Amino acid sequence: MSTFGAIARRAGGWLPLIAAGALASTLTLLALPAVLGRAVDEIVSGRAGGRWLAPAAGLIALGVLADLVNTFAGTACVAGTTAWLRERLVRHVLAIGPRRADRFERGDLVSRVSGNAVDAAHAGPSLVSVATSALPPVGSLVMLILIDLWVAVAFLAGVVLVALVLRAFARHTTEIITSYQRIQGRIAARLSESLAGARTIAAAGTVRDEERRVLEPLPELHGAGTRTWGVLARTTAQSAVVGPLVLVAVLATGGLALLAGRISPGELLAASRYAVIGAGLGGLTGLFGTLARARAGARRAGEVLDVDPAAYGIQALPDGPGRLEFRDVVARAEDATLLSGVDLVVPGGSAVAVVGHSGAGKSVLAALAARLRDPDGGQVLLDGVPLGALSRDALRRAVACAFERPVLVGETVADAIGPGRSPAQLRAAAEAVHAHEFVSRLPEGYRTPLAAAPMSGGETQRLGLARAWPAERVLVLDDATSSLDMVTEMQIGHALTSGDARTRLIVTHRVATAARADLVIWLDAGRVRAVGPHECLWESPDYRGVFG
């Protein structure tokens, strides 16, 4: 099923109510000219005609009520579908993993989840509205046939022109709106990048250059917007001609029928109203425009939902020390090979440093060990089980990762360390990485809102370490102590390299950390150059050159 169809079906029980409201509104709209026509005929014939005023008032009231029901149901439907689609998109983005999500720029993803989801949520109501929009012209045609066949033929000829105008409008609008939304996403992505690097931009004095970069797609956006308005303008111009033509044709034919005595003055009035109802393009262009935006929004949402999420198995981990094994592992990014032919074993319970020049593949190796990405070739195993065969819960209990620039998420410091953990667990993790000292000095301790807890880079890294600390078997640190002061780094380094039964894979640029490790993996240009104790590797000038 297409994304558009799935979104439309999600509207569920609201759609029959919307359809019922539209049907009731259309029926009252079609009945009212006939009732008014009867009143006119009675007045022309010398009778009072007052007995038709009450039915006319009743039809007007019923039409207003139907429109209110339709508006309420449509608004509630769109709100519920928007919430469902946004939640689904957010869950899916988190499920596909960092590597697959990288094909979308962050600002563009935000644009899809926020703005495009709202447009897409109109899928169900817009389909119902477009389907029921055929009722007024069809109903008008039926009523005109009942009045006079030739008047109906004149009306039908005009309605064919209306259909051609709407068909052209719908075809061009969807394509243009999709282009407009894509360009908006690009601008949002660039703005997101600029906001993230605002301090760097200000320090470099490149604010003007950054403004130009962010706003560079504006001419394209202007072009897409101009094309949208161009289509709308053409449709409006065409409707300004077609609508009156239909009315003139019906009035002319009806006037001849009146002179011939085939219809009454009241029926001519009714016929004129049916011509206006059946050939009205203003509301129809709005409906087709909404449908086009819904299709474009659904297409943008579908591009995200079509990305396969990371697959997990069902296996649990057997008892083991946390032995990591890389078997002929290959990792690629587009046309570049990041790691090639990696065969190595990380002994369970050991502290292993990963070193190498920038671009050697250290962070890629760490991501593979934590299954933040899957290898493009080969396997990574934990205690004999391929990481891909483990269930999500088993994997995330066993393996955790801390980063050089952790992103703290949640409302409070406690949330950033670990939502759902008890106060004792939070404090134990924070004390292990020497974060408790500064957290306890915050105004509300662990309950301090993150926005009210300004932290240095080192303090942020310590909270990132505390978040990863409860891992049961493997702790992966991707340069996660680079911003710590010397004393704190030594304290945490001592905790990592002594008295810990877990496997610790530590990406580092510091010689002291490598010296404290049980083993060192030396990466060079995406390959394992050597594995051994630091003191043995230190004899190589190339190895010493890794540390500058």
C-alpha positions in Angstrom: 0.0 0.0 0.0 1.3 3.5 -0.9 2.1 5.9 1.9 -0.7 8.2 0.7 -3.2 5.3 0.9 -2.0 4.3 4.4 -2.4 7.8 5.6 -5.9 8.1 4.1 -6.9 4.8 5.7 -5.6 6.0 9.1 -8.4 8.6 9.2 -10.7 5.7 9.9 -14.1 6.5 11.4 -13.8 10.2 10.7 -14.2 9.7 7.0 -17.8 8.4 7.0 -18.8 11.4 9.2 -17.0 13.8 6.8 -18.7 12.1 3.9 -22.1 12.3 5.7 -21.6 15.9 6.4 -20.7 16.7 2.8 -23.6 14.7 1.5 -26.1 16.5 3.8 -24.6 19.9 2.8 -24.9 19.0 -0.9 -28.5 17.8 -0.5 -29.6 21.0 1.2 -27.7 23.0 -1.4 -29.5 21.2 -4.2 -32.9 21.3 -2.5 -32.8 25.1 -1.7 -33.1 26.4 -5.3 -36.1 24.2 -6.0 -37.9 25.4 -2.8 -37.1 29.1 -3.7 -38.3 28.5 -7.2 -41.6 27.2 -5.9 -41.9 30.3 -3.7 -41.2 32.6 -6.8 -43.9 30.8 -8.9 -46.5 31.2 -6.2 -45.6 34.9 -5.8 -45.8 35.4 -9.6 -49.2 33.6 -9.7 -50.5 36.0 -7.1 -50.3 33.7 -4.1 -48.4 34.7 -0.9 -45.7 32.0 -1.2 -45.0 32.2 2.5 -45.5 28.4 3.1 -42.2 27.8 1.3 -40.2 30.2 3.7 -40.2 27.7 6.6 -38.7 24.8 4.5 -36.2 27.2 3.0 -35.1 28.4 6.5 -35.0 24.7 7.6 -32.7 23.8 4.7 -30.4 26.8 5.4 -30.2 25.7 9.1 -29.5 22.1 8.1 -26.8 23.2 5.7 -25.1 25.3 8.4 -25.2 22.3 10.8 -23.8 20.0 8.2 -21.0 22.4 7.5 -20.2 22.6 11.2 -20.1 18.9 11.6 -17.9 18.6 8.5 -15.5 21.3 9.8 -15.2 19.7 13.2 -14.7 16.1 11.8 -12.2 17.3 9.3 -10.2 19.3 11.9 -10.2 16.4 14.4 -9.3 13.9 11.7 -6.3 16.0 10.4 -5.1 16.6 14.0 -5.2 12.9 14.9 -3.6 11.8 11.7 -0.9 14.4 12.0 0.0 13.2 15.5 0.0 9.6 14.3 2.2 10.3 11.3 4.7 12.4 13.2 5.1 9.7 15.8 5.5 7.1 13.1 8.1 9.2 11.3 10.1 9.9 14.5 10.0 6.3 15.5 11.1 5.2 12.1 14.0 7.8 11.9 15.2 6.4 15.2 14.8 2.8 14.1 16.7 3.2 10.8 19.8 4.1 12.6 22.4 6.9 12.2 23.9 5.6 8.9 20.6 5.3 7.0 19.3 8.5 8.5 22.3 10.4 7.2 21.0 10.3 3.7 18.5 13.0 4.8 19.8 16.3 6.1 18.7 17.1 9.6 16.8 20.2 8.8 15.1 18.5 5.9 14.0 15.7 8.3 12.5 18.3 10.6 10.7 19.9 7.7 9.2 16.5 6.7 8.1 15.6 10.3 6.7 19.1 11.0 5.3 20.8 7.9 5.0 18.0 5.4 3.2 15.7 7.9 0.5 18.3 8.3 0.0 18.4 4.6 0.0 14.6 4.2 -2.6 14.3 7.1 -5.2 15.9 4.8 -5.1 12.8 2.6 -8.3 11.1 3.8 -10.4 14.3 4.2 -9.2 15.6 0.8 -10.0 12.4 -0.9 -13.5 12.4 0.5 -14.0 16.1 -0.3 -12.8 15.6 -3.9 -15.1 12.5 -4.3 -18.1 14.3 -2.9 -17.3 17.4 -5.0 -18.8 15.5 -7.9 -22.2 15.5 -6.2 -23.1 19.2 -6.8 -22.5 19.1 -10.6 -24.1 15.7 -10.9 -27.0 16.7 -8.7 -27.4 20.0 -10.6 -27.5 18.1 -13.9 -30.2 15.8 -12.6 -32.3 18.7 -11.3 -31.9 20.5 -14.6 -33.0 17.4 -16.5 -36.1 17.5 -14.4 -36.6 21.1 -15.2 -35.8 21.0 -19.0 -33.7 18.6 -21.1 -32.2 21.3 -23.3 -31.2 23.5 -20.3 -29.4 20.4 -18.9 -27.6 19.8 -22.2 -26.3 23.4 -22.2 -25.2 23.0 -18.6 -23.4 19.7 -19.4 -21.4 21.2 -22.2 -20.1 23.8 -19.8 -19.3 21.2 -17.1 -17.0 19.4 -19.5 -14.9 22.6 -19.8 -14.9 22.8 -16.0 -13.6 19.2 -15.7 -10.8 19.9 -18.2 -9.7 23.0 -16.3 -9.6 21.0 -13.0 -7.7 18.1 -14.6 -4.9 20.5 -15.8 -4.8 22.2 -12.4 -4.4 18.9 -10.4 -1.8 17.5 -12.8 0.5 20.6 -12.6 0.0 21.5 -9.0 1.2 18.2 -7.4 4.5 18.3 -9.3 5.1 22.0 -8.4 4.2 21.7 -4.7 6.5 18.6 -4.4 9.4 20.7 -5.8 8.5 23.6 -3.5 8.6 21.3 -0.4 11.9 19.9 -1.4 13.5 23.3 -1.7 12.0 24.3 1.7 13.6 21.2 3.1 17.0 22.2 1.7 16.8 25.7 3.3 15.7 24.2 6.6 18.7 21.8 6.5 21.2 24.6 5.9 19.6 26.7 8.6 19.9 23.8 11.1 23.6 23.4 10.2 24.1 27.1 10.8 22.4 27.2 14.1 24.4 24.2 15.3 27.6 26.0 14.3 26.6 29.5 15.3 29.6 30.1 17.6 32.1 28.9 15.0 30.5 31.1 12.3 30.5 34.1 14.6 34.2 33.5 15.7 35.3 33.1 12.0 33.5 36.3 11.0 31.6 34.5 8.2 28.1 35.5 9.1 27.4 37.2 5.7 28.8 34.2 3.8 26.6 31.8 5.9 23.6 34.0 5.2 24.3 33.7 1.5 24.8 29.9 1.7 21.5 29.4 3.7 19.5 31.6 1.4 21.1 30.4 -1.9 18.1 28.2 -2.8 15.7 31.2 -2.4 15.6 31.9 -6.2 14.6 28.3 -6.8 11.9 28.6 -4.1 10.7 31.8 -5.7 10.6 30.1 -9.0 8.5 27.2 -7.7 6.2 29.6 -5.9 5.8 31.6 -9.0 5.0 28.5 -11.0 2.4 27.6 -8.3 0.8 31.0 -8.5 1.0 30.8 -12.3 -1.0 27.6 -12.4 -3.5 29.1 -9.9 -3.7 32.3 -11.9 -4.4 30.4 -15.1 -7.0 28.3 -13.4 -8.6 31.5 -11.9 -8.6 33.2 -15.3 -10.1 30.1 -17.0 -12.8 29.8 -14.3 -13.6 33.5 -14.7 -14.5 32.7 -18.3 -15.9 29.2 -18.0 -18.2 29.8 -15.0 -20.0 32.8 -16.5 -20.2 31.0 -19.9 -22.0 28.1 -18.2 -24.4 30.5 -16.5 -25.0 32.5 -19.7 -25.7 29.3 -21.6 -28.1 28.0 -19.0 -29.9 31.4 -18.7 -30.1 31.8 -22.5 -31.5 28.3 -23.0 -33.7 28.7 -20.0 -35.0 32.0 -21.3 -36.0 30.4 -24.6 -37.7 27.6 -22.6 -39.6 30.2 -20.6 -40.7 32.0 -23.7 -41.8 28.6 -25.1 -43.8 27.9 -22.0 -41.8 24.8 -21.1 -40.6 26.2 -17.7 -41.8 28.7 -15.2 -40.1 31.8 -13.8 -39.3 29.9 -10.6 -37.7 27.1 -12.5 -35.6 29.6 -14.4 -34.4 31.0 -11.1 -33.6 27.4 -9.9 -31.8 26.6 -13.1 -29.6 29.7 -12.7 -28.7 28.6 -9.2 -27.9 25.1 -10.4 -25.6 26.5 -13.0 -23.7 28.4 -10.4 -23.6 25.4 -8.0 -22.5 22.9 -10.7 -19.9 25.1 -12.4 -18.3 26.8 -9.4 -14.5 26.5 -9.6 -13.5 28.5 -6.6 -14.1 25.8 -4.0 -13.0 23.0 -6.3 -9.6 24.5 -7.0 -9.1 24.8 -3.2 -10.0 21.1 -2.8 -7.7 20.0 -5.5 -4.9 22.2 -4.2 -5.3 20.5 -0.7 -5.2 17.1 -2.4 -2.1 18.0 -4.3 -0.3 19.2 -1.1 -1.4 16.0 0.6 0.0 13.9 -2.2 3.3 15.8 -2.1 3.5 15.6 1.7 2.8 11.9 1.7 5.5 11.4 -1.0 8.0 13.2 1.2 7.0 11.2 4.3 7.1 8.0 2.2 10.7 8.6 1.2 11.6 8.4 4.9 9.3 5.5 5.7 10.6 3.5 2.7 14.1 3.3 4.3 14.4 -0.1 5.9 14.9 0.0 9.6 17.8 -1.8 11.2 16.9 -5.4 11.5 17.3 -7.2 14.9 17.3 -10.9 15.6 15.7 -12.8 18.4 18.7 -14.4 20.0 19.9 -13.8 23.6 23.6 -13.7 24.5 25.1 -16.8 26.1 27.3 -16.4 29.1 30.6 -15.0 28.2 33.3 -12.4 28.9 32.4 -9.9 26.2 34.7 -11.2 23.4 34.4 -9.2 20.2 35.4 -10.7 16.9 35.7 -9.0 13.5 35.7 -11.4 10.6 36.9 -9.9 7.3 34.9 -6.8 8.0 34.5 -4.2 5.2 32.9 -0.8 5.7 32.1 1.7 2.9 30.6 5.2 2.5 29.4 6.0 -1.1 32.5 5.3 -3.2 35.0 5.3 -0.4 36.3 2.3 1.5 36.5 3.1 5.2 37.7 -0.3 6.5 38.9 -3.2 4.5 39.7 -6.8 5.5 39.6 -6.3 9.2 40.2 -9.5 11.1 40.8 -9.2 14.8 39.7 -10.4 18.2 39.2 -8.2 21.2 39.6 -10.4 24.2 36.8 -10.4 26.7 37.3 -8.3 29.8 40.2 -6.4 28.3 40.8 -2.7 27.9 41.8 -2.2 24.2 42.8 1.2 22.8 42.2 2.0 19.1 44.7 4.5 17.6 45.5 5.8 14.2 45.8 9.0 12.2 42.7 11.0 11.4 40.7 9.1 8.8 42.2 5.7 9.6 38.7 4.3 10.5 38.8 4.4 14.3 35.2 5.8 14.7 33.9 3.4 12.1 35.4 0.5 14.0 33.8 1.8 17.2 30.4 2.2 15.4 30.6 -1.4 14.1 31.4 -2.7 17.6 28.4 -0.9 19.1 26.3 -1.8 16.0 25.6 1.8 15.2 26.2 0.7 11.7 26.4 -2.7 10.0 29.4 -3.9 8.0 29.1 -3.9 4.2 31.0 -7.2 4.3 32.0 -9.7 6.9 30.7 -10.1 10.4 31.0 -8.7 13.9 30.4 -11.2 16.8 29.9 -10.8 20.5 30.7 -14.0 22.5 30.2 -16.0 19.3 26.9 -14.4 18.3 26.6 -12.1 15.2 25.5 -8.7 16.5 22.7 -8.7 13.9 21.2 -11.9 15.3 20.7 -10.4 18.8 17.5 -8.9 19.9 17.4 -5.1 20.4 17.1 -5.4 24.2 19.9 -8.0 24.4 22.2 -5.9 22.3 21.6 -2.6 24.1 21.9 -4.2 27.6 25.2 -5.7 26.6 26.8 -2.9 24.6 26.8 0.9 25.0 28.8 3.7 23.4 30.0 7.2 24.5 31.0 9.9 22.1 33.4 12.8 21.7 30.5 15.2 21.4 27.5 13.7 23.2 24.1 15.1 22.6 22.2 15.3 25.9 18.5 14.6 25.5 15.6 14.8 27.9 14.3 17.5 30.3 16.6 17.1 33.2 20.2 15.9 34.0 18.7 12.6 35.2 17.0 12.1 31.8 20.3 12.8 30.1 22.1 10.1 32.1 19.3 7.6 31.8 15.5 7.9 31.8 13.8 5.3 34.0 16.9 4.7 36.2 16.5 4.8 39.9 18.3 7.6 41.9 20.8 5.0 43.2 21.6 3.9 39.6 22.0 7.4 38.4 24.3 8.3 41.2 26.4 5.2 40.8 27.0 5.9 37.1 27.7 9.5 37.7 30.2 8.7 40.5 32.0 6.2 38.4 32.8 8.9 35.8 33.3 11.7 38.4 30.2 13.5 37.2 28.5 13.5 40.6 30.7 16.2 42.0 29.5 18.9 39.6 25.9 17.5 39.3 25.5 17.8 43.1 26.4 21.5 42.9 23.6 22.2 40.4 20.5 24.0 41.8 18.3 20.9 41.8 20.9 18.3 41.5 19.9 15.5 39.1 16.4 17.1 38.7 18.0 20.3 37.3 16.6 21.1 33.8 19.2 20.8 31.1 18.4 24.3 29.9 19.3 25.6 33.4 22.5 23.6 33.7 25.3 25.2 31.6 28.2 22.7 31.3 31.7 22.7 29.9 32.7 20.3 27.2 34.3 18.0 29.7 31.2 18.0 32.0 29.0 17.1 29.0 31.4 14.3 28.1 31.1 12.9 31.7 27.3 12.8 31.4 27.7 11.0 28.1 30.0 8.5 29.8 27.6 8.1 32.7 24.8 7.3 30.2 26.9 4.5 28.6 28.4 3.2 31.9 25.7 0.5 32.8 26.6 -1.6 29.7 27.0 -5.2 30.9 29.6 -6.6 28.6 31.1 -4.0 26.2 31.8 -0.3 26.7 32.8 1.5 23.5 34.4 5.0 24.0 34.8 7.0 20.8 37.3 9.6 21.9 34.9 10.2 24.8 37.4 11.7 27.2 39.1 14.1 24.8 37.6 17.2 26.5 38.4 16.2 30.1 41.1 17.9 32.1 44.2 15.9 32.8 43.3 14.9 36.4 39.8 13.8 35.6 40.9 12.0 32.5 43.5 10.1 34.5 40.9 9.2 37.2 38.4 7.9 34.6 41.2 6.2 32.6 42.2 4.4 35.7 38.6 3.3 36.3 38.4 2.0 32.7 41.7 0.1 32.7 41.6 -1.5 36.1 39.1 -3.4 38.2 36.5 -3.6 35.4 35.4 -7.0 34.1 33.8 -5.6 30.9 35.4 -5.3 27.5 36.4 -1.7 26.9 37.1 -0.5 23.3 38.7 3.0 23.7 39.3 5.2 20.6 41.9 7.7 21.7 44.6 10.2 20.6 46.3 10.2 24.0 49.5 8.2 24.5 48.8 7.8 28.3 45.4 6.1 27.5 47.1 3.8 25.0 49.8 3.0 27.5 47.3 2.0 30.2 45.4 -0.3 27.9 46.0 -4.1 27.8 46.2 -4.0 24.0 46.4 -1.5 21.2 44.8 -1.8 17.8 46.7 0.4 15.3 44.7 1.3 12.3 46.2 2.8 9.2 44.2 3.8 6.1 41.3 1.5 6.9 43.4 -1.6 7.7 44.7 -3.1 10.9 48.4 -2.4 10.8 49.3 -4.0 14.1 47.8 -5.3 17.4 49.8 -5.6 20.6 50.9 -3.9 23.8 51.7 -0.3 23.7 55.3 -0.7 24.8 56.0 -3.1 21.9 54.4 -0.9 19.3 56.2 2.1 20.7 59.4 0.9 19.1 58.0 1.8 15.7 58.6 5.4 14.6 55.4 5.3 12.6 53.4 4.3 15.7 55.0 7.1 17.7 54.1 9.5 14.9 50.4 8.7 15.4 50.5 10.7 18.7 52.3 13.6 17.0 
